[in-house]
Each structure stands twice: as C-alpha cells, then as structure tokens.
Amino acid sequence: MAEAEREGYGVSVFPHMGVALHRTPEKCVSVSWKSGAGPVYVLPEGNSTFADPPFFFPYDPRSGTADVALVGERPSRVTSQSQNPNRPARHAADGDPATFWVSRAVGEWLSFEFPEAVEVSHLSLRARGGYGPKSFTVEMSDDGETFVGVATLEAEDHDRTQRFTFPKTTARWFRLRIRSAYDRSQPADPRNAQIREAAFSATAIPRAGAPELVSAGEREDGSMFVYQKRTWPGHATRHFAVISCGDEVTALATAIEAHADIHFRAGPHFPFRIGAPPGFGKDVRWEPVEGGVTFAGHSTYLSPDPVPADLPPDRFQASTTQFHRAKAGEWADPRMLVIVSGKRWQGTVTEISRGQTCELEIRSGGRERRIVFPFTETPE
C-alpha cells in the first residue's frame, strides 16, 4: 500500500483537460488554465472527511486569477435622482459587479462627476439581467446643473458587459437618463432600472482573451511550475504563475504588464474560501500567525503584503479591490502569496523583488530558500 501510494506522487500534466497536478506526501495541488474553471486548489494530504474538512485553499472559482478588468475614467462622485437605500448610486461604479444601483422608478438619471473635465466617446455598461435599462440617453454638463443630450442608445437584456460608442465629448459631468427598462416580473410596467457597473472612456475597452498556457511541467528539483497569461489586446497582459515545491510549500504570484497607458481594477487577487465543501456542516478554526493565518492546523496562508486584521467567518481575500493606472511598459500591481500544507507554520516570508521577476525568500526551521517567478516566454 505504501509503495502504491509513493507511485502516485509527482507531477502530471493533462493538456487536453487544461490541468496540471502535483502530489506530495503533504499535499495535492491542481492548477487549471481552462476559462471558467477554478484555477488553483491546494488540498492538504492526510485529511479525512470523517475527521477534518478536506480544505481547498483557495476554495473559490476565481482564486489565483487576479480579478482584473480594464476600466474607464474613475468618477469622484456618483449620484442619482433616486435610489434604493440598500442599492445606492455608488454601487454602479464601485468596481464590484456583485453590487448594483436600483432606481425608484423608470425615467430617472444616474450621474457621474469627475475630478476634472474628461474626453470620452465610449461607455461600458453592465446591467442586472432582467431589470436593466432598455433605452437611455447619455447627457453631459459643464456645471453639473444644465445637461445636454449626447446620444440615445438601446441596450440588450442580459447580464454581460455591453459597449456603446457616441460622439467624442469633453465634460466634467456625464449622466445616464433611463427612458425605458426591462422588468422580468412586470414587463408591461417596469418598476425601476438596475445597473451593476457603468464606465466612460476615451477608447473602447477590449475584451480579455482566454487564459493561455505558457509553460507547465516538472522541474529538476521535483517542483511543478505552471505559468499562464491572459491578454487584453493592445492594452495589458495578466501574468500568473504557480510553483508547487516538492514539500509542503506552494507559492503563487500575479502581475499586470501594461502595453498602453491603462486604468484598471485589480483584486481581490486571491479570494479564499475558509470552509469545507457545502453540506459538510463543520466549523473551520483559524488563528493568526506571523505574516499570515493558519486554518484548523492543516494549512497556513502567508503573504509579504499585510494580512487583513478582521477576517469574516467564512472567507477572506489577500487584498481588497483597488484601482490603478499604469504607463505603457510598466509592470503593475504584483501580488505574491505562499500556502503551507501541514502543521502550524513557524517562519517568515519576505519579498525580494517585484515586477517582471517576482521573488520571495522563505525561512523556516533553520532552512532558507528563494522562490522566483520569471514572467518570460521561456521560464527556466
């Protein structure tokens, strides 16, 4: 039995499935590069569903992908003619598609004030499917009081981002006046309009391509290296790499390479699900350690970035959603983390460098090692 167990250890890459697996006596790591798949799962070995939950870290469909989106100009204030108190106007430009603005009626407006006048000609709009705007007018103002119509546009009824073009306009205030709306429950008499995200920009914001595998396989030291990227044509590339060491350590890193001057939303990069699979019905214990958090004594999350002081009972992120600007040629918003599968962690994780080459130093039990993520076409 022990011999058969050892034969199951090592690195396996399945290109047709878009997944790489690494199994050691301490853990099993799965990395996927298929669009829509949960890209990273780390399962500590030796756990039994009859004793302790088989924790997956991260246990979230978006984990490791860096939730990145190119965005338009960032407004300093978002207001509306009316709003549901629990769904205020600011939700339409907070960078989180899970939140949304709800008006009190159809025929009202949603206004965006910018720090200074901006020149725009494109609108990205994501409505709440079944309840979004059907017809609306883009309006502009130089003083925030008197608005002039720029273009009247028609939206489709779905929950994906829609892109609109209108005559190039320079102003400090823009707003959307909702003329008609969809209402799945009352199609003949729509009650309101609901918008998840709206953003104005000078150029069209491209859609991201599918995740692309650059390299996957086993290194000479027995570790697994998986490097993938995703590109917004002509604008940016998101680089993401996983190094699963031959022992209990798994390290992840992500960075954004700008090909043009861009404004983007990034994060939370590494959303974790602190818990067992649905239906298991067992609480998960966690406690802080130096530079990270330990979960039920089986896994530890560590990061050179500050760890949130207050963790919700079922989930946390390595970082919060942030908005960034980057110049062409810059490497922006790099993030790194380490997941240790095993008993309570005692050691340190230190950032050595960021950018095109992200590098960490890990010290534990008198042992020191460096983990390097070379974001190149031919990683070593």
N, C-alpha and C positions, 0 to 999 in steps of 0.2 A: 504493500500500500504506500509506504514511504517512497519507494522507488518510482512508482507511477505518479506520485504527487510531484516529485522533482522533475519528471519528464514534462510536466505541464508548465514549468517555469520558462520565462524568456519572452522574446518579442515576436509578435505575429502581425503582419500587415496584409489586409484584405482590400486591394484596390477596387474590386468590383462592388464591394459594400461601402467603401469610403470610410474605413475604420482601421485603427491600429490598436493592438492590445499588448500590455506588458504585465506579466505576472511574476511576483517575487514571493518569498515566504511571508513578507509583511503586508502586501497589498496587491490589488488588481486595478490597473489603470486603463481606461478606454478613451480614445480620442477620435472624434469623427470630423470629417470635412464635408459632409453632405449638408446642403442647405436645408434648414428646418430641423435638423437633428440636434439633440443635446450634445455639444461638442466635447465636454470633458466630464468624466465620472471617475472618482477615486474611491475604491471600496477597500477598507482595511481587511486583511485576511484574518481568519480565526474567529470571526463573529458568527453567531448563530441567531437565527430569527426566534429561537426559543429562549435565548439568554439576553442579548442586547441587540438593538436595531442594527441592521446592516447599512450603516450610514453611507450615503453617497455624498462626497464633497467635491465639487458643488452638486447639489441636488436641485438643479434649476435648468430649464431648457435653454436659457441664454448664457449659461455660465461660461466664462472664458472668452466669449466672443467680443467683448468690449462693445457695449451697446452704443455704437457710433452712428451719427446721422449728420449730414451736411445741413446747415440751416441758413435762413436768410438773416436780414438785419435784425438786431436784438432791440425790441422796444423798451423804453424806460418805464412805460406805464400802459396798462390795458384796462379800458373801462367799457361799460355797456349801458344801453338805455334802461335795461332791467336785467335781473339775474336771479336764479335760484340761490338762496343763501349758502347752500351746500355745494353749488356748482358755479362759483364766481367767474367773472370775465378773465381773470389772470390765468385760469386753467387752460385757456386757448393758446397760451404762449409760454407755458412753463417747461416745455421740453419733455413732458411725460404724456404719452398717448393714452395712458390709463385714466387720466383725468380729463374733464371736458366742461365747457361752458354750456349752460342751459338758459335761454331767454324765457321771459314770462309770456311772450306772445310772438306771433309772426309779424313782420313789418318793422322790427326794431333794428338797432345798429350795434356793432361791435367795433370799438375804436382803438387804434394803436398810435401811441405818441412816442416819437424817437428823440434822443438827446439833441439831435440837430437834423437839419434837412437831409434827406436821403434820396438818391435817384434810383428808382425801381421800375421794373417792367414785367415782373413775374410774381405769381402768387402760388404757394404750395398750400393746399387745404386738405385736411383730413377731418371729415365729419364723423359723427356717430351713426353707423349704418342704420337705416330705417327712420332716422329722425333729423337728418342734416338739412342744410339749405338746398333748395331746388333751383331757385333763381335769386341772384343777388347783384348789387351794384357796388363796384369799387369807387369810393369817393376820396377826394383829397382836400386839404386845407392848409393855409399858411399861418393861421392864427388859432386853430382849434375851435373856432366858433362857426365860421361860414364854410360849408363844404360844397364842392362841385363834383358832379359825376364824371368819372373817367371811362368806365366801361361796365356794361351789364353782361353777366356771364351765367351760364347754365351748368349746374353740377349733376353728376350721376348719383344714384342711390347705392352706395356701398361704403365699406369701412377702410378703404385704402386711400393713400395719398393721391390727390388729383392736382394737376399742374395747369395753370392758366397763364396766358400772355395778354398784356394790354399795352397801350401806347406808353412809351417811356415818360415818366412823370417825376418831378422833383418836389418834395414837400416834407414837412415835419410831422404832419398828422395824416393818417390814412384810416379809413373805416370801411366795413362791410355792412351795407344796408340789406337786410334779408327781405326779399319781396314775396317769396313763397317757399314752402318747406315740405319735406316728406314726413309722414306720420304713419307708421306701420299699424298703429292701433286705431287711428281716426283719419284715414286718408282723405276723406271728404272735407274735414275741418281740422287741419293741423293745429296743434296747441302751442308749439314753440319750435325753436331751432337749436340744434346741439352740435357744437364744434369741438373736436379734440385738440387740433393744432392748426394754426394759420401762420404763415411767414411770408414776408415780402422780400424780394431780392432783385439785384440788378441783372443777373444772368439766370438761366434755367438751372435748377439743381438736378443733377443727373441721378438716375437710379443706380444703386450699387450692383455690381456683377455678383455672380455666385461665388462662394468660397472656393479657392483654388489651392490645391496641394502643391507645395514647392518641394518638400522632402519629407520622407518618413522611413524609419528603419532603425536598425540596431547599431550602436557604436562599438568601438573596440573594447571599451570598458564595461560592456553589457547593459548600458543605459539605452533608453529609447528616446529618439529625437523626432518630433513632428513639427513641421513648420508650414503654416498656411497663410494665405493673404486674401484680401478682398478689395477690389478697386472701384472707385467712383471715377469713370473715365475722364482724364484730363484734369482731375481735381485732387484726389487723395487716394492713398492705399493704406489699409489697416493691416499691420503685420501681427501675427500671433504665433507663439511657439510654446511647446511643452517639452520639458526634459524630465523623464521619469528615470531616476537613478536606480542602480541595482539593489538599493536597500530601501529604507522607509521613506525617502525624500522624493517629492515630486514638485517641480518648480514651473511656474507659468509666467509669461511676460507678453505684453502687448504694447504697440506704439503706432502712431499715425505719421505717415510720411506725406507732406503736402507737395503737390505738383503745381499748384497755383495758390494765390492768396485766398485762403478759405476761412470760413466761420463755421464751427461745428459744435455739436453737442456730444459729449462723451460720458459714459458711465450710467449707472454703476457698472464698472468693468467686470467684477467678479461677484455676481449675486449667489449667495449660499442659501441653501435650504437646511435649516437646523432641525432635523427630524427624521423620522422613519417614513417608509412608504405609507400612503394613505391606508387607513384601516388597521395599522399595527397597534395603535392605541397605547403607546407607551411614551412617557415624557423623556425628553433629552436633557441631560445635565450638561451645563457648560460653566467654565470658570476662566477668568483672565490669567494669563501668564505673561512673562516679559516679552513684549513685542507681538503678542497675539492672544489667541483664545484656544482653550482645549475643550473638546466635546466628549463627554462621557468617558474620558480616559483612553479613547481609541484614536482620535485624530486631533491634530493641532494646526490651526491656521496662523501663519506668520507673515508679516509684511514689513518692509522698510518704511512704509508710509504709516501714519498714525492709525491705530485701530479704534473704531468707534467706542466711546465710553459707555454708552447705553445701547444695549442690544435688545431688539424685540424678542418675544418668546419663541418665535418660530422661524426667524430669518434675519439675515443682515447682509449688508454689502461692504465690500472692501473700501468703497468710496461712494460719494454722492454724485448725482448728476451735475456736471459743470459745463459751462460754455467757454469755448476757446477760439482765439484767432491764431492763424499760423501763416507765415510767409512762404512763398514757393521755395522749396529746397529744405525747409525746416523739418525736424523730427519732433513731433509734439505729443504731450500728454502720455509719456511712457508709464506703465504700471507693472509691478512685479509682485509675486507672492510665492510662498512656499507652503506645501501641505505635508505634514509629517504623519505617517500612519504608524501608530504604535502607542506606547505609554506616554505619560505626561512629559512634555518637552522641557529640556533644560539646555539652553544655549542662546545664541544670538544670530540674527540675520542682518547683514549690513549691506547697503547699496554702495557699489563701487563706481558704476558709471551708468548713464542713461543715453538714449538716442539710438543711432543705428546699431550700436552694440550695447545691450543691457547686460550688466554683470552684478552678481551677488556674491557675498562671502558668507559662508555658514560655519559657525563654530559650535561644537557640541562634544562633551566628554573628552576634551583634550584633542579632538580631531578638527582639522580645518580644511575647507575645500572652497573652490570658486566655481560658480556656475555661470557660463557665458551664453547669451542668446545672440548669435550673429545674424542679424536680419539682412542676409545677402541671397543672391540667386543660388549660390553653391555653398551652403553652410558646411563647415568642417564636422 
